[in-house]
Amino acid sequence: MKRKTKKLKIGFIGCGAIGSRLAKSVKEELKSFCKISGLYDVAFEKPQKLIKGLKLPKTLIKKSLPDLIQSCDFIVEAIASNETTTIIRQVVHAKKGILIMSVGKVLNSPGVFKLAKKNQTVILIPSGAISGLDVIKSVGAKNISNITLTTRKPPSGLSQSNYLTKKGINIHALKGEAVIFDGSVDQAVRLFPRNINVAATIALASGIKDKIRIRIITSPKFKVNSHEIEVFGKFGHLTTRTDNVVCPDNPKTSYLAALSAVETLKQFFNPIKIGT
Ligand SMILES: NC(=O)c1ccc[n+]([C@@H]2O[C@H](COP(=O)([O-])OP(=O)(O)OC[C@H]3O[C@@H](n4cnc5c(N)ncnc54)[C@H](O)[C@@H]3O)[C@@H](O)[C@H]2O)c1
């Protein structure tokens, strides 16, 4: 006999490139496990466009973050904001599960993870636009001596920041290849908050933040966002590279990042788990 189980109610904070794509997948691919119960974005037109495209009722648009949190069991965070860490904490405080896209915002917030443990709720972090995290997690901190992440993005995939201006780099005027950053994960996440979430993901997965070197290279000749990872350790040597097509709605976001978030949700809701 088929048992009827209650569908998990999922809410979305942020209805931009990633949030919209994930909402579409939840509606179409995960409909047997969950349903969309709320959408919230500071730009009101974003959820409006989304409900029109997905043919969802207007009542799903929530006017405030507390309204959204109250309406769901689980939340997908996909915002670009200075308040992201506070927002994530509010969700976890309300004992709701959360999938975090803005991973850099929780890299130095161990309190959020402790609170999730105390509240017996879950934090999901997708692998993003990289490969090799399975190996990094399997071998663990004690078997890794160092990691280098080299990220290559066209200028349209980055933002001209004060940091770059101070260094005398105008990414939009470059004629050839330039290394615009070479440093630690903490510096990378602070200076490129929208572009280098994968660095934070590697740091959290490996547990060896201080042994990770991040390089960011740009060139007008680059056509894709690529992430190359080299890991050395007692287990051997790993090199991986993904050449990512960008999301049509946002050139700063790789299509694979959206796919990996969908897969993370699928693995969470599906009883069959491979390679987690
Ligand atoms: N983990 C990864 O591998 C990975 C990959 C790509 C993007 N990201 C991150 O995911 C996040 C979303 O990316 P995106 O491409 O969808 O960006 P986007 O700019 O397309 O969308 C972000 C949305 O957040 C909304 N927003 C901003 N502040 C808000 C707030 N306080 N409350 C509610 N909504 C708010 C904006 O109005 C916008 O609609 C970014 O932080 C990005 O850095 C992570």
The ligand as a Gaussian input file, in Angstrom:
#p B3LYP/6-31G(d) Opt

LIG

0 1
 N       27.848000      28.454000      -3.629000
 C       28.106000      28.736000      -4.890000
 O       28.827000      28.016000      -5.568000
 C       27.489000      29.945000      -5.516000
 C       27.484000      30.094000      -6.897000
 C       26.862000      31.197000      -7.445000
 C       26.277000      32.159000      -6.624000
 N       26.331000      32.011000      -5.292000
 C       25.767000      33.010000      -4.389000
 O       24.344000      32.865000      -4.374000
 C       23.733000      34.125000      -4.111000
 C       22.669000      34.388000      -5.172000
 O       23.263000      34.432000      -6.467000
 P       22.404000      34.861000      -7.744000
 O       23.267000      34.619000      -8.937000
 O       21.063000      34.251000      -7.703000
 O       22.297000      36.462000      -7.502000
 P       21.221000      37.472000      -8.095000
 O       21.824000      38.823000      -8.005000
 O       20.736000      37.013000      -9.426000
 O       19.992000      37.384000      -7.047000
 C       20.102000      37.807000      -5.724000
 C       18.720000      38.246000      -5.238000
 O       18.798000      38.563000      -3.846000
 C       17.872000      39.624000      -3.601000
 N       18.182000      40.221000      -2.300000
 C       19.229000      41.011000      -1.961000
 N       19.173000      41.332000      -0.651000
 C       18.086000      40.691000      -0.138000
 C       17.524000      40.611000       1.169000
 N       18.062000      41.243000       2.235000
 N       16.390000      39.882000       1.352000
 C       15.819000      39.238000       0.282000
 N       16.304000      39.284000      -0.981000
 C       17.441000      39.992000      -1.191000
 C       18.070000      40.535000      -4.805000
 O       16.997000      41.435000      -4.985000
 C       18.177000      39.507000      -5.939000
 O       16.931000      39.221000      -6.536000
 C       24.884000      35.162000      -4.128000
 O       25.290000      35.434000      -2.799000
 C       26.011000      34.438000      -4.839000
 O       27.278000      34.894000      -4.423000
 C       26.899000      30.916000      -4.725000

